[in-house]
Amino acid sequence: LVQPTWILYVILIFSNLIRNLRKKEKRAIYITIGLTIVLIAAIIDTATNRNYWVFPRIMGYAFLFFNISLAMILANSFVKLNEEFEDLNKNLEKKVEDRTDALNESLNQLQILKEKQDGDYFLTSLLIQPLARIENKIPELKIESYTNQKKKFQFRGKNGEIGGDICIVGSIHLESGEYTVFANADAMGKSIQGAGGALVLGVVFQAVLSRAKSSYTKRRPPELWLKDLYVELQSVFASFDGSMLSSVVLGMVGKNGYIYYINAEHPWSILYRDGVASFIETELSMRKLGFPRNNSHFQIKTFSLLDGDVLLVGSDGRDDIGLMSETENRYINEDETLILRF
């Protein structure tokens, strides 16, 4: 009754050994050879007990040989593990140094890449600065601008910032009189993408101002001149097929304080009059620059400034501005704001 149960035991052992033999483990090979010898000795002794033949008992010797082989395998594994442990202890400091050197090399590569990126940011900011200038020739009108971009950087000891916000003020002389032209825009995207949109807008805006010196342009009424400016900006941004959009407020104001302006999906402008702030717009009439078929929604709005009025035009963050007095302002948060005082 006991001897047949050995068959199940042998099957379980050899099934486990076969799985390890497929992985080509040397210890599994040695143990399989030893178990095979023990199994042959067990079969011979069992046959002798059943009087199939007469043969000396060899199971004890085979089992002793198997135990010795297992002890040798375990000893060999222990020695190999001990050698690996000693090698790890000896070379641990060198491996730590090698790993530290590799990390330092990666850090140096990142610093080099960051310096190149900051160089690109710095160059872009230098290109935007002359475009975002404030030129006002109407003494009755005082204009202040504030820009605080979200992306700050440092390049070779110089601090800078970059983003899609831009404030531009220029002057033109038409037959109807002297006008101050202003633009407050927020191009789509952060850092270099937004700065690219601001750069495009600034270049087109300044190019249109330069052409304003021609006789044909001077004969244009202010509302048509403002429309020409918008059409050029819209056509340029539309050429990017939606990958570059910009909200903007374009406007013109004369000596009498009469304003012609366009709001292309920019936050509504705020009038500060007699200590009360209120919006001069109540609904969205135009989409951002670059939006397809935007010309069909073109609309010029007008407004008159009175003595002591303050008009605030800005993008997101503008509402965090606090007016301290008529000549002093406090600016906080990331935004770009244009303030017109009449």
HELIX and SHEET records of a PDB file:
HELIX    1   1 THR A    5  ARG A   22  1                                  18    
HELIX    2   2 LYS A   26  ASN A   49  1                                  24    
HELIX    3   3 MET A   59  ILE A  128  1                                  70    
HELIX    4   4 SER A  191  ARG A  211  1                                  21    
HELIX    5   5 SER A  215  LYS A  218  1                                   4    
HELIX    6   6 PRO A  222  ALA A  238  1                                  17    
HELIX    7   7 ASN A  294  HIS A  297  5                                   4    
HELIX    8   8 ARG A  318  ASP A  320  5                                   3    
SHEET    1   A 5 LYS A 142  ASN A 148  0                                        
SHEET    2   A 5 ASP A 335  ARG A 341 -1                                        
SHEET    3   A 5 VAL A 310  GLY A 314 -1                                        
SHEET    4   A 5 ILE A 270  ARG A 273 -1                                        
SHEET    5   A 5 VAL A 276  PHE A 279 -1                                        
SHEET    1   B 2 LYS A 151  PHE A 155  0                                        
SHEET    2   B 2 LYS A 158  ILE A 162 -1                                        
SHEET    1   C 5 ASP A 165  LEU A 174  0                                        
SHEET    2   C 5 GLY A 177  ALA A 187 -1                                        
SHEET    3   C 5 SER A 246  GLY A 254 -1                                        
SHEET    4   C 5 TYR A 258  ALA A 264 -1                                        
SHEET    5   C 5 LYS A 301  SER A 304 -1                                        
SHEET    1   D 2 GLY A 322  LEU A 323  0                                        
SHEET    2   D 2 ASN A 329  ARG A 330 -1                                        
END                                                                             
